[in-house]
């Protein structure tokens, strides 16, 4: 597991904990979706994981 994957997995756990704490199945059900810093950090970590820290395209 590389550093980007570790960070992405950590952020995923934080998002899932938040969803559980607020009794939500998805972030899209949350009224704070567009202003959520935690979700923004998760999206950024996921992008960096998929692109391996490089700017531009990434492979799935």
Secondary structure, DSSP 8 states (H G I E B T S, - for coil): --HHHHHHHHHHHHHHHHHHHTT-SSGGG-TTGGG-HHHHHHHHHHHHHHHTT-SS----
